[in-house]
């Protein structure tokens, strides 16, 4: 009779070790018992014994042996994502303990969107670290649903992002920095020095667009429908910020202001002002209502004090011909 998940859980809790997980991951990556032994500081026989022990413990074959080494079985392939998550958790735990020993003021795990990183954290995090050198900040970037999944899995202390359509249970949102859509180009673009621009001027340009499903892409598609001729778009579509900035040399792009704020501040990009501003949800902090650690509390309070936001009501959205039309609230994902 097959064992239940509870049986295997109890076995792993009683007899499993982090070293076992490390062996599985190394074998899957390196495909060789000898290379695995060399990589993690074990003998070849110890790696083989560990693998045999695990296969007996789980009652399943994890690797197939062949002339050139080993390859994961389907059962092992199913376990690898969980094993990677477990090792990441162990590494995070080591960082937390190390930070407590070295600095004494703890660790805060921060998840941020690209717009939040560029528009808020690049300025404020260095200042925070200067003021609180004992707090270690672990910053990771993620968008949309990945942020909510990280919250659900308990992998994050603070999220810096736009307000999600539905707040996670027990969490609250504090707006910090206003945002709006901007039309951008490089400072050496022919349109950058124009004193006054019309929609007909920018309609003739070639545009760099974000992927479908991103709110800024929907906004661009709405505008482009009113251009006198079909919009000319560049054949590369990407979310990569480094690639976006590189490609913008001879192109235009419509994106949230905060996503490009550092390059605008440095003068590498220029905003082309056409029509009225279209405001979108501000950047802010998503945080638990209770149970925050001291490091997360310090960072949250610092960000709120270091920023000032004026949350405007979204105006009617002007089209290229000057007509105004109602649009639903935008939910930018970048």
Helices and strands as residue ranges (DSSP letters): H 5-15, H 18-30, H 33-40, H 44-58, E 63-66, E 69-72, H 74-102, E 107-112, H 114-116, I 117-121, H 122-131, E 136-141, H 144-152, E 158-162, E 171-186, H 199-203, E 206-207, H 215-224, E 232-233, H 241-247, G 248-250, E 253-256, H 257-265, E 269-272, E 279-288, H 294-306, E 317-318, E 324-325
